[in-house]
Amino acid sequence: MNINFDSLKPVYVQIAEAVEDDIINGSLTEGGAAYSQLILARELHVNPATAAKGINLLVAKGILEKQRGASMVVAHGAVERLLQERREDRVRALVASIVSEAEKIKLSEDDVIAEIKQFYRSLEEGQDA
């Protein structure tokens, strides 16, 4: 887990995203223990309050939950929620970028859709796109 202290993205957001990555890649499993704020703070050389803020983001999203008598655990269904959220966010960003560029170069909606369909056809045919 790495934090870029020079990034414009707040450290606590980077912490939350790094924990999400570990959930998606299976380093942390659903129903299993998650990192504590003290461990995150020590490993990442950040203030425990900053680590707690990152954890609290994930609690608010339902990705982590506090279990009575235990520390934070990864919520059941967290992987699918994270994958769905990332799919939606990234696809939306990509589409916005494509539409913005298409408008600049005077491509119509139909032209963009045709290009996307052609790209998929070439993938299905095993050609380099």
C-alpha positions in Angstrom: 0.0 0.0 0.0 1.5 3.3 -1.1 0.5 6.8 -0.5 1.5 9.7 -2.7 1.9 12.7 -0.4 2.5 14.9 -3.4 -0.9 14.0 -4.9 -3.8 16.5 -5.0 -6.0 13.6 -3.8 -6.3 13.7 0.0 -4.3 11.1 1.9 -7.4 9.7 3.6 -9.0 9.1 0.2 -5.9 7.4 -1.0 -6.0 5.2 2.1 -9.6 4.3 1.4 -8.8 3.5 -2.2 -5.8 1.3 -1.2 -8.0 -0.7 1.2 -10.6 -1.0 -1.5 -7.8 -2.3 -3.9 -6.9 -4.9 -1.2 -10.5 -6.0 -1.0 -10.9 -6.3 -4.7 -7.6 -8.2 -5.2 -8.4 -10.6 -2.3 -5.8 -9.5 0.2 -8.7 -8.7 2.5 -11.7 -11.1 2.3 -15.4 -10.5 3.0 -16.2 -11.3 6.6 -12.5 -11.1 7.5 -10.7 -8.6 9.6 -9.7 -5.3 7.9 -6.7 -3.1 8.8 -7.0 -1.1 12.0 -6.4 2.6 12.0 -3.3 2.2 14.1 -1.8 -0.4 11.7 -2.5 1.8 8.7 -1.1 4.9 10.5 2.1 3.0 11.4 2.6 1.4 8.0 1.8 4.5 6.0 3.5 7.0 8.4 0.3 9.0 8.7 -1.6 10.4 11.7 -4.0 7.9 13.2 -6.8 10.4 12.7 -6.1 10.5 9.0 -6.2 6.7 8.8 -9.5 6.7 10.7 -10.9 9.2 8.3 -10.1 6.8 5.4 -11.6 3.9 7.3 -14.7 5.9 8.1 -15.2 6.6 4.4 -15.4 2.9 3.8 -17.8 2.4 6.8 -20.1 5.1 5.4 -20.1 3.2 2.0 -20.9 -0.1 3.7 -17.6 -1.6 2.6 -16.3 -2.0 6.2 -18.3 -2.6 9.3 -17.6 -2.7 13.0 -18.3 -6.0 14.5 -19.1 -6.2 18.2 -16.1 -7.4 20.2 -13.9 -7.2 17.1 -12.2 -4.6 15.0 -13.4 -3.6 11.5 -14.3 -6.4 9.1 -14.9 -6.4 5.4 -18.7 -6.4 4.8 -20.3 -9.2 2.8 -20.9 -8.1 -0.7 -18.2 -5.5 -0.5 -16.3 -6.9 -3.6 -19.3 -6.7 -5.9 -20.3 -3.2 -4.6 -16.7 -2.0 -5.2 -16.6 -3.5 -8.7 -19.9 -2.1 -9.6 -19.0 1.4 -8.3 -15.7 1.4 -10.2 -17.3 0.1 -13.4 -19.9 2.9 -13.2 -17.4 5.6 -12.3 -14.8 4.7 -14.9 -17.2 4.0 -17.7 -18.9 7.3 -17.1 -15.5 9.1 -17.1 -14.4 7.4 -20.3 -17.7 8.2 -22.0 -17.5 11.8 -21.0 -14.0 12.0 -22.4 -15.0 10.3 -25.7 -18.0 12.5 -26.1 -16.0 15.7 -25.4 -13.3 14.7 -27.9 -15.9 13.7 -30.5 -17.5 17.1 -30.2 -14.2 18.8 -30.7 -13.5 16.9 -33.9 -17.1 17.1 -35.1 -18.0 13.4 -34.8 -21.7 12.6 -34.5 -23.2 10.3 -31.9 -23.8 7.8 -34.6 -20.1 8.0 -35.7 -18.9 7.4 -32.2 -21.2 4.4 -31.7 -20.1 3.0 -35.0 -16.5 3.3 -33.9 -17.2 1.5 -30.6 -19.0 -1.3 -32.4 -16.2 -1.7 -34.9 -13.7 -1.8 -32.0 -15.7 -4.6 -30.4 -16.0 -6.5 -33.7 -12.2 -6.4 -34.1 -11.7 -7.7 -30.6 -14.1 -10.6 -31.3 -12.2 -11.4 -34.5 -9.0 -11.4 -32.6 -7.5 -8.5 -34.3 -5.6 -5.7 -32.7 -7.8 -2.8 -32.3 
